[in-house]
Amino acid sequence: MSGQSLVPVLVDGDEVVTDSSVIVALLEERYPEPPLYPADEARRAEVEVFVDWFNRLWKGPPNLIADELEKSDPDFALVAGWSAQMAAALDRFESLLAGRDYLFGEFGAADCIAFPFLKYPVLGLPEDDDELFHRILVEHMPLGGRYPRLDAWVRRVDLRPRA
C-alpha cells in the first residue's frame, strides 16, 4: 500500500497510515493501555528525541549503503564509512540498556521503533528473506559478543506478542 516493500502500513477503515513512528503514536492515542510513551512529560520528551534521532540519523547509513550497493559501480569507501557509523551506534544502544530491560526502562515506543532494525544482527535473516536492506543490517552491525545487553534486549522483545 505504501509503494515500498519495507514500510509498515496501518489500515483503519478508510484511514491509511504509513511510517512506524506515526503508527506507534496513533496506537498510543487510540489504545493508551498499556502505554507506549511515559506519562511524565520529561521522560516522554526523551523518548521522542530518541525516536527522532533513530528516524533521522540512525536509519540514514543503512539506507545510504543500500542505495550505493545498488549502483553499477559502488563506492566501497563510502559504504565503509556508513558501516562504521552503524557499528558506532551499537555502543549507544548498549549504554541505554545499562541497568534496565528496555531502552527507556519500560517497554515502549523506542523499543517498537528500534527492534525491527536491531533484531537482524542478533536473530539473523529468515531463510526466505532476500532483502538487501536486511542483509545490510546483519553485515554492517557486527555484534561479535561485544553487546550482551543489546543481544538480551532483542531476545526479550522478540518474545513479546506482535501482529
Backbone hydrogen bonds, N-H to C=O, Kabsch-Sander energy under -0.5 kcal/mol:
donor,donor_aa,acceptor,acceptor_aa,energy
7,V,4,Q,-1.2
10,L,17,V,-3.1
11,V,9,V,-0.5
12,D,10,L,-0.6
12,D,15,E,-2.9
15,E,12,D,-2.0
17,V,10,L,-2.9
19,D,8,P,-1.1
23,I,19,D,-2.4
24,V,20,S,-2.7
25,A,21,S,-2.0
26,L,22,V,-2.2
27,L,23,I,-2.6
28,E,24,V,-2.2
29,E,25,A,-2.0
30,R,26,L,-2.6
31,Y,27,L,-3.0
44,R,40,D,-2.7
45,A,41,E,-2.2
46,E,42,A,-1.9
47,V,43,R,-2.0
48,E,44,R,-2.6
49,V,45,A,-2.4
50,F,46,E,-2.2
51,V,47,V,-2.7
52,D,48,E,-2.3
53,W,49,V,-2.8
54,F,50,F,-3.2
55,N,51,V,-2.5
56,R,52,D,-2.9
57,L,53,W,-2.7
58,W,53,W,-1.9
59,K,54,F,-2.1
60,G,57,L,-1.0
63,N,59,K,-1.4
64,L,60,G,-2.7
65,I,61,P,-2.7
66,A,62,P,-2.1
67,D,63,N,-2.4
68,E,64,L,-2.6
69,L,65,I,-3.0
70,E,66,A,-1.3
71,K,68,E,-1.5
76,F,74,P,-1.0
79,V,75,D,-1.7
80,A,76,F,-2.1
81,G,77,A,-1.9
82,W,78,L,-2.4
83,S,79,V,-2.5
84,A,80,A,-2.1
85,Q,81,G,-1.7
86,M,82,W,-2.0
87,A,83,S,-2.4
88,A,84,A,-2.4
89,A,85,Q,-1.6
90,L,86,M,-0.7
90,L,87,A,-0.9
91,D,88,A,-1.1
92,R,88,A,-0.6
93,F,89,A,-1.8
94,E,90,L,-2.5
95,S,91,D,-2.3
96,L,92,R,-2.5
97,L,93,F,-1.2
98,A,95,S,-1.8
100,R,97,L,-1.4
102,Y,105,G,-0.7
105,G,102,Y,-1.9
106,E,104,F,-1.2
109,A,36,L,-3.6
112,C,108,G,-2.0
113,I,109,A,-2.3
114,A,110,A,-2.4
115,F,111,D,-2.4
117,F,114,A,-1.8
118,L,114,A,-2.5
119,K,115,F,-1.9
120,Y,117,F,-0.8
122,V,118,L,-0.5
122,V,119,K,-0.7
123,L,119,K,-3.5
124,G,119,K,-0.5
124,G,120,Y,-2.1
129,D,126,P,-2.1
130,D,128,D,-0.7
135,R,131,E,-1.9
136,I,132,L,-2.4
137,L,133,F,-1.8
138,V,134,H,-1.7
139,E,135,R,-2.9
140,H,136,I,-2.6
141,M,138,V,-0.6
143,L,141,M,-0.6
146,R,143,L,-2.8
151,D,147,Y,-2.4
152,A,148,P,-2.5
153,W,149,R,-2.6
154,V,150,L,-2.6
155,R,151,D,-2.0
156,R,152,A,-2.3
157,V,153,W,-3.1
158,D,154,V,-2.5
159,L,155,R,-0.9
159,L,156,R,-0.6
160,R,157,V,-1.5
